[in-house]
Amino acid sequence: MRAPAPAHAREPAPSHLCHNTSLMIREPRFIDEATIHVAAGAGGNGCVSFRREKYVPRGGPDGGDGGDGGSVILRGDASKRTLYDYHHQRHYKAQRGGHGRGSKRHGEKGEDLVLPVPVGTVVKDEQGRMIGEILEDGQELVVARGGAGGRGNAHFVSSVRQAPHFAEKGLPGEERWITLELRLLADVGLVGLPNAGKSTLISVISRARPKIADYPFTTLTPQLGTVSLPDGRTFVVCDLPGLIEGAAEGKGLGTRFLRHLSRTAVLAYVIDLAGPIPFAEALDTLRSEIERYDASLLERPQLVVGTKLDLPEARAAVEDARRTSPLPLYPISAVTGEGLQELLYKLGDLVEKTPREVVLPDIVVVEPAHRGTSRQSREVTITRLDDRVFAVSGEYLDKAVLATDLENEEAVLRLVQKMRRLELDEKLLAAGARRGDTIVIAGYEFEFEPDIEDAGSEERE
């Protein structure tokens, strides 16, 4: 890699980046999709400790519990307009819980990691299944739960075990890859072919300032603008990049921006009445692409906006367009303002008559991963991986193995007792396992040594 040139040798910054001698701050690029890895914090380990007290065996156990790990939470932020923050940094991890200490002092809970995302963000897992969506400012969605803290040895005192020398390990937090998809929340979606006049229209009716030029695909990113009517009503308009035939299959700017229409209440087809493509053909192309992408979008209120009425050829085409259009046509001129008031009031009426019911998920109390063994399923699933290798999985069993210090003999004996209560030996023998086979549980390998007689073991040996 070449070393950077000295400051005095560098070329001057382009003029469009400078105003006098001050640098112009660029706005972040519009990024509407990002894939990130989220990892919650592990729980802290429980503590093995004994207090010094007369007449109490070994002083009495007083090991405290480990703290729960922090969770990773997405939170809606109305000030965010893009997923740009997650385009470069892809890994996020919450804080782990603190370890327990003596005198029954519990470890601190790990701090949650809160990630702000724009309102309208859809969250999916690695298989493309929806985890949830952020529809309001301040709404939260837990995407990775922190692991539960391990219990200290003070929890395991019994009449036959007065001085337990073991404690539980903290459990790992959840981790996964998730995909964030931004679907803009707008009341009206402007849909048109390249250079149909959408950007000029939104710049006139709102404070949005999109890039406007006379070449195709001037608009490369969706633009949002708020329209305020004299009667006090307001609605949000979204100007989408120009569509071309085949957009539903990814041509041009493709489906990347078509998905933003899923959040709009009203569709407005913007067609250049003076353009080279006949009105009927342009409208049919737009509606066909939307139908191929999502046919249900055509069930929403729709109208057609005929632009550039200030041009003689556009004015001459109005009557033919009105006669052939299957939808109401509103011819306008963004330059002179002709027809704009009628169009905006009609859009306002359609938005008002088409309420979009936003359904938020129920508020739930987020518990750490693997918490509450009494409610966990004790069912186990056995899968043969190889001739002498079996994988065993189950919610309760996995948690028991992960929480056990496998280097501590007392802790291992306690785990064996749990396996006996699950009748794991009998289930493995019924599945074809034999003495000496490898059993994989929660990523750990065990040698199968059943307590009951294995009738087939002698034959196998």
N, C-alpha and C positions, 0 to 999 in steps of 0.2 A: 504494500500500500504506500502511495506517495505521501510525503510529508506535506502539510498545508503550506501554501505560499505565504511569505511574510505579508504583513498588513499593507505595507506600502506598495507591494507588487500585485495585489489583487485587483481584479477588474471592478469598476464602480458598479454599485447595485443598479438594476434596471430602474428606469425613471418611474415606472408604475408602482414601485415599492417605496417611493420617497415623496414627501411633500416638503419642499424647501430642504432643510437638513434633518427633518424628523422621519424616523422609520414608520411606515404604516403597518399596523398590526393586522395580520391576516386572521380571518375567522377559521376555525377548525373545519376540515373537510367534512362533508356530509357522509357519514358512515351509518348505514341502516342495518348492518348485520355483523355480528362478532361471535367467535367461539372462544370460550375461556374455560380454564380449569379452576374449580373451586374446591377447597379442602378445609373442612372444619377442624377445630383443635381437638386433640386427644384429651381424655380425662386424666387428671393427676392420679398417681398411685396412692393407695392406702398406706398407712404407716404401721410398722410393728414397733411397739414401744410398751414399756412396763413402768409403772410408778413405784416408788419406793415407799411402802406402807407396811407397818408391823402387822403380823398375823394374816397377811394376804399373800397367797401363793405367788412366788416370783414377783411380788410387788403389785400384781394386778395389771392386766393389759389396759392401756389407755391410748392406743394408736388412733389418730384422727383420720377422717375420710379425705380422699383427694377431691379437688374441685372439678366441676364439669367443664369440658372444653367449650370454647366459644363457637357460635354458629356463623355461617355466611348468609347474609340477608340482603335481598334487593329491595330498594326503597324508591318509590316514584318521586321524581323531582321535576316540577313543572318548568324549571329554568333550563333544563337540559333539552336540547333539540337534536342530538345526534349521539351515536355510540362511539364517537371518535376516541374517547378515553380508553376503550377496551380493544382498540385496533392494534396497539403496539404491546401493551402489557397483557399477558394472557394467563398468568398464574396468580391466584389469590388464596391466602391462607389465614385463617383466624387463629387467635391465641390459644395455646393449650392451658388446661387447668393446672393449678398449683398442687404439689404433693401434700398429703396429710402430714401432721407432726404430732409429737407427744402431747400429753395432757389433753387429749381429744380435740386438738386444734385442727380444724378443717382447712384444706387448701383453698385458695381463692379461685373463683370461677373465671375461666378465660374470657377475655373481652370479645364480644361479637364484632365481626367485620361487616359493616354496612356499606353496600355499593349503590350509589345513586344512579338511576337509569331514567330515561325519558318516559313520560306517560304515554302508554300505547305499546309498551314493550311486551312481546310474547317470548316465553321461555320454554325451550324444548330440550329433551335429553339426547343422548347419543343416537338413539334409535328414531329420533324425529317425533317422539310422543310429547304432547304438551304437558309441561309441569304446571304452568299457571301463566297469568298475565297481569301486568300492572296497568290499571285503568284510571287511577286517581292519584293526585298529588299526596304524598305521605303514605300511600298504601305499601305494605311490606309483604314480601314473599320469601320464606326460608327455603334456600336451595341446597343447603348442606347443614345437617345438625351436628352439634358438638358431641363428643363421646362422653359417656357418664364417668364420673370419678369412681375409683375403686374404694371399697370400704376398708377401714382400718381393723386391726386385730381385736379391738374392743367389741366388735359386732359378733365375734364367733365364740364367745364364752358360753359354755354349757356345763351341765353337771358332770359330764365325762371329759370335758376339755376346758379346764380352768385356766390354762396358760397357753393360748394359741400363739404359735410362733410364725404365723403367716398372715398376709393381708391380700386383698384383691389388687390386681393391676388396673390402671385406668384403661378404658376402652378407646379404640381409635374412633376418630370422628368420620363422618361420611365425606366422601370425595367423589367428584365426577366431572366430566366435561359437559358443559351446557352451551346451547346456542341461543343468542339473543337476537331477536328480529324486531325491528322497529316498524310499527304500522301506524302512520300518522293519524291522529284524531282530527278529522275535519268534517264539517257539515256538508260541503259541496265539493265535489271533485271535478276539475276541468280536464277533459279528455280530448285530445285532438292529434292530428297529424303534425309533423314538424312544420314550423312557421305558419301555424294557423292563427296566431295572434293571442294565444293564451297568456303569455308573459306580459304583453302590453295591457291586456284586460285586467289582470290582477294588480298591475302597477297603478292603474287608474282608479280602481274601486277600493284599494286598500293602501297601506303603507309599505307593502312588500316591494322590494327593489331587485327583481331578478335581472340577470343579464339578458339584454335584448339585442339581437342582430339579425341580418337577413340571410343567414345560412342555416342549414338543417342542424337540429340537435343543439340549438343555442342553450336550451335548458337541460342541464345534465343532472340536476338534483331537484327533488320536489321543493316547492316554495309554499309557505303558509302565509295567508294574509287575513286580517279581520275586517269585515265589512260592517259599518255602522249606519243604520237607516235613520232618517229624520224622526221616525216614530219611536225611537229608542231600542229597537230590536238590533241584535248583532248576530253574526254567524261567521264561521271560519271557512275560508276557501283554500283548496289545495290545488296548485298548478303542477301537474305531473309532466315529466319529459315526454316529448312527442312519440306517439306509437306509429309503427309501420306494420304492414302485413307480415305475419309470422312472429309478432311480438310474443304471443302466447307460448311459442316454442323457443323463445330466447333470442330472437333476432333483434337487431338494433339495441335498445336498452333493455328489451325483453321483460321477463317476469320480475326482474329485480324491483321495479317500481309499481307494477300492476297490483301487487299485494296491498299497497296503500289504499286502494279503492275499497278494501273490505271494511274500513272504518267509516266510510262516508255514507251520509244519509241520502244524498241526491247526486245524480250524475248529470253533468252538463257537457254535451258534445260541442266542441268549438270547431267550426268549419269556415274556411276562407271562401267567401262567396265569389271572389275574383281569382281564385287559385287555378292551377293547371288541371287539377283533378275534379271531375264533375261532382256536384253536390251529393247526388244519390250514391255514387261509388264511394266517396269518402265516408259517408255515414255508415254504409254497409260494411266497409272495412273495419271501422272502429267497433261497431256492435258485434261483428263476428269475432274479433280478437278477444273482446271481453267475455263473450259467451263461451269461447273455447277455454279461457282461463278459469272462469267461475260463472256458470249459467245463472246462478241465483242472484247475481248482481243486477241482471236485467229486470228483476222483479221490483226494483226500487224506483222511486219517482225519477223521471228523465225528461229532459228537454234539449233543444238544439239552439245553439247560439251562432248566428251567421255574422261573421265579422267583416270589417273593412267596407262598411256601407258608404263611406265617404268617396269611394272609387265608383265611377260611372258603370263599369262592367259588373260590379257587385250589386248595385242597385237594380240593374237590368235583370239580374238572375234571381231576385227575391221571389217573384210570383211563381216561377217554375219550381223553385226549391220548396215553397210552401205547399204547392200542389202535390209534390212527390214525397214529402216528408211524412213518415208515420208518427212523428212526435211533434209537439208544439214547437214552432220556430219563432225565435226572437232575433230579428236582424238589428245589429248595433254598429256604432262606430266609436271605437275607443279614442279616436282623435278628436272628433267633434262632440262626443257625448250623446249623440242621437240614439235613442232606444235604451240607454243604460238604466234610467229610472224604472221603466216598466220591467226590465229584466230583473233588477235587484229586488223589487217588491215581490215579483213572482217567486224568486228563489227563497226569499224570506218566508213567504206563505208555505212553500213546500217543506222547508226545514221545520217550521212550526207545527205542521200537520203530520210530520214523520218523526215522532219522538223515538229516540234510541235508548232503550232500556239497558243501562249498564248494570250487570249482575256481578257483584263483588263476592269473593269467597267468604265463607263463614270465618269469624275470628276463632282461632284455635290456640290453645296453650301449647307452645313448642317444648316438648320434652327432649332431653338428650338422647342420642342414639343408644339403643340397647337398654334403656331404663325400664324398670318394672318387670322383674322376672315372673311375677305371679300372673301377669297378663300375657306373657309370651307363649306362643304355641310350642308344645312339647313334642309335636310330630317331627319325625326325621325322614329324610329322603336318602336312599342308598343307591349309588350309581357305580357300576363296574367300569373302571377306567382301563384296566388291563387284566391279564390272566390272574394276577395276584395283587392287584391294586384296586381299592374301593374308596370312593369319596362319600362321606356322610355329611349331610347338612341339615340344619334345623335352627330356628330362631333361638330357642333356649340353649341348645347344645353349643352352638357357635359362641354365644355370649359366655357360657361357662368356661370354655377353653381359653378364650381371649383374656378373661379376667384372672386366670390361674397362673401363678408363678411356677412354671414347670421345672424350675431348679430347686424348688422347696418341697421336701418329701411330704410334709403335712398337707400342703396345698394340693399335691398330686393325689394323695389318698382321698381327700375330700372330693376331687373331680371324679375319681373312680366310683365313689359312692353315688354321685349324681348319674353316672352312666348306668350303674346297676338299676337305679330306680326307673330309668328309661327303657330297661330291658334291651340294651344295645347289643349285648352278646348274642342273645337269641335272634334278634332281627338280622344281624350280620350272618349268622350261620344259615338262616333261612334264605338269605340272598346268595349263598354259595361261598362265603368266605371261610377260610381254614386257618388253623394255627400257623403263625409266622407270616401271614399276609400283611401288606402295608395298608393302613387305614389313614386317609387324609381328612382332617377336620379343621376348618378355619385356617387352612394354609399350613398346618402342622402335621407331621407324619408320625404315626404310632404303629408299633408292632402288635398285631392281634394275638392276645394271649387270653382266650376265654376261660372263665372260671368253671364253666360246665364242660362235660365231656364232648369232645369233637370226634364224632364217629368216623369222619373221613380223613382225619389227619394222618393215621398210620398208613393208609393207602397212598396218600399224597407223598409221604416221606419215602 
